[in-house]
Amino acid sequence: MSTTTDLIAAAVIVTPTALAGAAYALSIRGAAADSARVRAVLALSAYERETAAEQDDTATPPDGGEPLPTTAPVAHLAPVVDLAARRAAA
C-alpha cells in the first residue's frame, strides 16, 4: 500500500474516534456540573426541613386556626395464610 492510502485509512479511523471522545468528555463535564447542582439543592432542602422541624412540631394553618389533630399511624399488615391447613382442606 502507498503512504497516501495509509494516511487516508488512518484519518478515517482516527477522526470519528477523536470526535466521539470529545463529545463524551463534554457530556461527562456537564453531568458533573448537574450533579453538583443537584447535591446543592438536596443539601438546602435537607437543611430547610431540619430547621422547620426544630422550630415547630405542630402544624398550624397560616390563618392562625386550630392545629391539625395528631393521629397514630395505621399499620397495614398482610393476611397470614396457614399453608398446611389450606392444603389439608383442599
N, C-alpha and C positions, 0 to 999 in steps of 0.2 A: 504494500500500500504506500501511497505517497504521503508526504508530510501534510499536504492540504487536506486530504481525506481524514487523516488523524485529527487535525485541528477542528474540522467540522464536526466529527463524531464527538470529540471532547466537549465542544461548545453545546451540542445538542443534549448531552448528558448532564453537564455541569450547570448550565444556565437555569433550567427549571428547578433543579435541586437547590440552588442558591436562592432563587425567588421564593420557593416554598419555605426554606429555612428562615428567611427574613420575615415572611408573613407570620410564621409560627412564633418567632421571637417577639414580634409586636403584640400578638394575641396574649402571650404569657405576661407581658408587661401590663397590658390593660386589665387582665384578670387579677393581677396582684394589686393594682390600684383599686379595683372594685372591691376586692376582699378587705382591703384596709378601710374603705368607706363603710362596708357592712359591719365590720368589727366595731368601728367607732359608733355607729348608730345603735348597735346592740348594747354596748357599754353604757351609752347615755340612757337608753331605755331601762336597763337594769338599775342604774343609779336613781332614776326618777321613781321607779317602783319601790325601791328601798326607802327613799326619803318619804314617799307618800305613806308607806306602811308605818314608819316611825312616827309620823306626825299625828295620824288619826286612825284608830282601829274601827270606828263605827262609820257606816256610810250614811251621811245625811244629805237630803236633797239640797240643791243650791238655793231654794227659796226659804230655807230655814224650817221646813216641816219636820215631821217626826222621822226618826231614822228607821231604816228597814229592819224588820224583825230577823233575829238570828235563828236559823234552824239547823238541826243536826243533819249531817249528810246521810242520804239514804243509801244503804248498801244493797246492790242488786246482785244476788247470787244465782248461779246456775242450778237447775234442779239436779238432785243426785239420783241416779238410777242404779238400783241394785241389779247387776247383770246376772248374777246366779239365780235370783228369784225370777227374773224375767225369762231366762232360758227354761227354768223348770215349769213356768206357766205356759210356755208355747208348745 
